[in-house]
Structures are given as structure tokens and as C-alpha cells.
Amino acid sequence: MRFEFDPSKSGAVKRKHGVSLKEAREIFDQAYLIDQKNDNRQQYHAVGWCRARLCSVIFEIRRDAAGEYYHLVTTWKATKEEEQSYAENV
């Protein structure tokens, strides 16, 4: 699985939410919950473990000459609702 993200945005997200887009790649290394965002059908929402805590990430599936990759948009520590949904579905 390939990932892409804006390094400067990754730093800004880390300062704001305590987890970077680079670190958020860990979510995809184990079981995670995924759904399509209701307000933007081209983006997906995943919840999984990152840096020993449950986190959420918004991403897009893109394609280039080498094939499919995940473009990470933003991430944050999972909310109580996301924690509950993860517990019930994974």
C-alpha cells in the first residue's frame, strides 16, 4: 500500500491534533474501520490504532502511472463516538 501526503500539512496536523499524517499510516497496518464520508463521496474515513491510541484519518484513493495510492488528508485522536463505533464493528 502506498501513501502520499503534504509534509508541511503533516506537521501542522501534528501540532494541532498530536498525530502526524506520516504516523497515521500505522492505522492501515492492522484491523481498521472504514466508511465513506457523507459530505464528500471522494473521501474516506478510517479509524484504527496509531501510536498506541485510537485515531481517525481522512483519505482519498488516487491513481497514478504506478497504480493506486492513498492520499492522506487529515488525522486526529478518535472521538468517543468513533471509539464506540470501532469497538462495535472491529
Secondary structure as the mmCIF struct_conf table of DSSP 4:
data_model
#
loop_
_struct_conf.conf_type_id
_struct_conf.id
_struct_conf.beg_label_comp_id
_struct_conf.beg_label_asym_id
_struct_conf.beg_label_seq_id
_struct_conf.end_label_comp_id
_struct_conf.end_label_asym_id
_struct_conf.end_label_seq_id
STRN STRN1 PHE A 3 GLU A 4
HELX_RH_AL_P HELX_RH_AL_P1 PRO A 7 HIS A 17
BEND BEND1 GLY A 18 GLY A 18
HELX_RH_AL_P HELX_RH_AL_P2 LEU A 21 ALA A 24
HELX_RH_3T_P HELX_RH_3T_P1 ARG A 25 ASP A 29
BEND BEND2 GLN A 30 GLN A 30
STRN STRN2 LEU A 33 GLN A 36
BEND BEND3 ASN A 38 ASP A 39
TURN_TY1_P TURN_TY1_P1 ARG A 41 GLN A 42
STRN STRN3 GLN A 43 CYS A 50
TURN_TY1_P TURN_TY1_P2 ARG A 51 ALA A 52
STRN STRN4 ARG A 53 ASP A 64
TURN_TY1_P TURN_TY1_P3 ALA A 65 ALA A 66
STRN STRN5 GLY A 67 LYS A 77
HELX_LH_PP_P HELX_LH_PP_P1 ALA A 78 THR A 79
HELX_RH_AL_P HELX_RH_AL_P3 LYS A 80 ASN A 89
#
